[in-house]
């Protein structure tokens, strides 16, 4: 009986460790993707602002 409980506990601990490591991996992937998306958005906003300024400057020179 004691041996079965120990085996079951060890099995559950291994499963828990596997789940935790997968959760950490998914979290780090999400963080990386969020960082890349924020960087892309920042570049898009810079490009949008640049185009707006160029348009305004061209309008002033007419």
KEFIFI-941012 format. One record per residue (C-alpha): residue number from 0; residue in one letter; chain; x, y, z. Coordinates in Angstrom, 3 decimals, always signed. Layout:
<sites>
<site resi="NUM" resn="A" chain="A" X="X" Y="Y" Z="Z"/>
...
</sites>
This chain:
<sites>
<site resi="0" resn="X" chain="A" X="+0.000" Y="+0.000" Z="+0.000"/>
<site resi="1" resn="X" chain="A" X="+2.756" Y="+2.442" Z="+0.972"/>
<site resi="2" resn="X" chain="A" X="+4.696" Y="+1.603" Z="-2.191"/>
<site resi="3" resn="X" chain="A" X="+1.600" Y="+2.284" Z="-4.343"/>
<site resi="4" resn="X" chain="A" X="+1.026" Y="+5.644" Z="-2.662"/>
<site resi="5" resn="X" chain="A" X="+4.660" Y="+6.609" Z="-3.171"/>
<site resi="6" resn="X" chain="A" X="+4.527" Y="+5.582" Z="-6.828"/>
<site resi="7" resn="X" chain="A" X="+1.313" Y="+7.539" Z="-7.334"/>
<site resi="8" resn="X" chain="A" X="+2.743" Y="+10.601" Z="-5.594"/>
<site resi="9" resn="X" chain="A" X="+5.888" Y="+10.440" Z="-7.732"/>
<site resi="10" resn="X" chain="A" X="+3.797" Y="+10.121" Z="-10.877"/>
<site resi="11" resn="X" chain="A" X="+1.684" Y="+13.141" Z="-9.912"/>
<site resi="12" resn="X" chain="A" X="+4.805" Y="+15.156" Z="-9.104"/>
<site resi="13" resn="X" chain="A" X="+6.266" Y="+14.389" Z="-12.539"/>
<site resi="14" resn="X" chain="A" X="+3.010" Y="+15.424" Z="-14.218"/>
<site resi="15" resn="X" chain="A" X="+2.915" Y="+18.620" Z="-12.169"/>
<site resi="16" resn="X" chain="A" X="+6.503" Y="+19.469" Z="-13.089"/>
<site resi="17" resn="X" chain="A" X="+5.702" Y="+18.852" Z="-16.757"/>
<site resi="18" resn="X" chain="A" X="+2.645" Y="+21.089" Z="-16.596"/>
<site resi="19" resn="X" chain="A" X="+4.618" Y="+23.830" Z="-14.828"/>
<site resi="20" resn="X" chain="A" X="+7.441" Y="+23.727" Z="-17.369"/>
<site resi="21" resn="X" chain="A" X="+4.926" Y="+23.906" Z="-20.252"/>
<site resi="22" resn="X" chain="A" X="+3.211" Y="+26.850" Z="-18.563"/>
<site resi="23" resn="X" chain="A" X="+6.532" Y="+28.688" Z="-18.192"/>
<site resi="24" resn="X" chain="A" X="+7.415" Y="+27.994" Z="-21.825"/>
<site resi="25" resn="X" chain="A" X="+4.024" Y="+29.247" Z="-23.036"/>
<site resi="26" resn="X" chain="A" X="+4.372" Y="+32.331" Z="-20.852"/>
<site resi="27" resn="X" chain="A" X="+7.822" Y="+33.166" Z="-22.221"/>
<site resi="28" resn="X" chain="A" X="+6.585" Y="+32.674" Z="-25.798"/>
<site resi="29" resn="X" chain="A" X="+3.647" Y="+34.983" Z="-25.120"/>
<site resi="30" resn="X" chain="A" X="+5.946" Y="+37.600" Z="-23.607"/>
<site resi="31" resn="X" chain="A" X="+8.230" Y="+37.414" Z="-26.650"/>
<site resi="32" resn="X" chain="A" X="+5.279" Y="+37.709" Z="-29.049"/>
<site resi="33" resn="X" chain="A" X="+3.837" Y="+40.631" Z="-27.085"/>
<site resi="34" resn="X" chain="A" X="+7.207" Y="+42.397" Z="-27.195"/>
<site resi="35" resn="X" chain="A" X="+7.476" Y="+41.871" Z="-30.971"/>
<site resi="36" resn="X" chain="A" X="+3.921" Y="+43.100" Z="-31.543"/>
<site resi="37" resn="X" chain="A" X="+4.529" Y="+46.203" Z="-29.417"/>
<site resi="38" resn="X" chain="A" X="+7.685" Y="+46.919" Z="-31.404"/>
<site resi="39" resn="X" chain="A" X="+5.808" Y="+46.522" Z="-34.701"/>
<site resi="40" resn="X" chain="A" X="+3.048" Y="+48.825" Z="-33.456"/>
<site resi="41" resn="X" chain="A" X="+5.609" Y="+51.421" Z="-32.395"/>
<site resi="42" resn="X" chain="A" X="+7.205" Y="+51.327" Z="-35.866"/>
<site resi="43" resn="X" chain="A" X="+3.798" Y="+51.634" Z="-37.520"/>
<site resi="44" resn="X" chain="A" X="+2.931" Y="+54.614" Z="-35.324"/>
<site resi="45" resn="X" chain="A" X="+6.265" Y="+56.263" Z="-36.148"/>
<site resi="46" resn="X" chain="A" X="+5.649" Y="+55.709" Z="-39.865"/>
<site resi="47" resn="X" chain="A" X="+2.112" Y="+57.093" Z="-39.549"/>
<site resi="48" resn="X" chain="A" X="+3.349" Y="+60.205" Z="-37.725"/>
<site resi="49" resn="X" chain="A" X="+6.116" Y="+60.695" Z="-40.293"/>
<site resi="50" resn="X" chain="A" X="+3.637" Y="+60.486" Z="-43.173"/>
<site resi="51" resn="X" chain="A" X="+1.348" Y="+62.958" Z="-41.410"/>
<site resi="52" resn="X" chain="A" X="+4.211" Y="+65.442" Z="-40.946"/>
<site resi="53" resn="X" chain="A" X="+5.359" Y="+65.083" Z="-44.558"/>
<site resi="54" resn="X" chain="A" X="+1.794" Y="+65.616" Z="-45.781"/>
<site resi="55" resn="X" chain="A" X="+1.451" Y="+68.762" Z="-43.646"/>
<site resi="56" resn="X" chain="A" X="+4.810" Y="+70.132" Z="-44.824"/>
<site resi="57" resn="X" chain="A" X="+3.891" Y="+69.557" Z="-48.462"/>
<site resi="58" resn="X" chain="A" X="+0.576" Y="+71.300" Z="-47.885"/>
<site resi="59" resn="X" chain="A" X="+2.350" Y="+74.331" Z="-46.403"/>
<site resi="60" resn="X" chain="A" X="+4.739" Y="+74.643" Z="-49.346"/>
<site resi="61" resn="X" chain="A" X="+1.960" Y="+74.871" Z="-51.927"/>
</sites>
